[in-house]
Amino acid sequence: MGKKIRGITNDELRKLSVYHWPGNVRELEHFIERAIILSNGGQLKLPSLEQPFEGQSLVGSHGMLRPLAEMEKRYIERVLHLTRWRVSGPNGAATILGLKPTTLLSRMKKLGIRKMYR
């Protein structure tokens, strides 16, 4: 990623080791990539180790589980926000999500995801 990360604090390392990783090793890999992208300076600074949808219920206001497409859309939007809407390249959302950029763009179109300007 072109960054010179020289270390990680013991506290951050402890957070990594005690966290229950519900996914496979790719989840850990993507988490570390995201940490590198978001870190400034020589120390690796970890993003929050909360569940991807913490604060967002899987249950909608109608009392039923949210559809997979809605959850996928929210997750992709969150990753795009973290990457400042960069889709491709080593620091892009497609890399973090483990997708080809064309596949991500296709899913974004299908799910109606558009960059929100502020």
N, C-alpha and C positions, 0 to 999 in steps of 0.2 A: 504494500500500500504506500510505500515511499516514506513511512514515518519511522523515526528512530526511537523505539520504545526500549528503554534500558532496564526497566524493572516493574515490579508490582509490589505494593505494600503487603505486609503480613495479614492485615485486616481484610484486604480485598481477596487475597488468596484463601483465607478462611471462609469468606462468603461463598467462593466457588466450590470449596470442598464440602460444605455442609448443606448446600442447596440440593434438593431432590430433583434431579433432571428427569422429567417425565418422558422426554423424547429420546431419540437416538443420539449418537455422537455428532451428527450433523447439526443438531440444535445447539450443542456446545460450541461447535466450530463457528456457526453463524453469530452466536452471542459474542465470541471473542473478536470476530471481524467487526461487529458493530462497535465493540468497545474501542478497538483501534481507530476506527473512523471518528468516533466522538472524543477521543483523548487528545489533549494538547500537552506538549512537553514530553519529558522522558519517562514519566510514570504512567502505567496503564491504569485508567480510571474506568471502573465497571459501571455500566448503566444499572438501573434498579433491577433486582432479581425477582420481580413480581411476576405473576402469571401473565401471559400475553393479554388477557382480557380482564385483568383485575379492575374492579370498579364498573365493569360492564357485565351485566347479567346475561346468561345464556337464555334466560326466559324473557320474552317480550312483555309489553304492557297488557297483552291479551291473555297472559297466563300460559302460553304455549311456548315450546322451545323455538328459538330463532332458526330460520333456515340456514343451511350451510353457506349458501351464496352470500347471505348478509354478513355472516361471521368472516368469510373469506374476504369480502369487500373491506370490512373494518380493519382486518389484519394488514392487507396490502396497503391501505391508506396510511396506517400507522408506520409501516416500514418506509413508505415514500416520504412521509413527513420527517422521519429520522434522517433520511438521506438527502433532505432538501429537494425532493422530487427528481433526483438523479436516477434514471431508469437503468442505464447500462454503465459499463466500465467497472474497474476493480472496487470502487466504493459505491456502486449503484445498488438499487433495490433488487434487481434481478439476481445479482451475485449473492446477496444476503438470503434471498428466498430460494436459491438453488434452481433458478429457472433461466432459460435463454431469454434475452431481452425481447425477442419477437413474441415469445410465449407470454411474457408479462404484459406486453402491450395489447395482445389479443385478449387476455383476461380483463385488463382494465377497460377495454372497449365493451366487452360482454357485460361487465358488472356496472358500467356507467361511471367509471372513476375518471374524474377530470381534475386537473390541478386547480386548487382554490387560491385565488389571488387575494391578497389583503392590502 
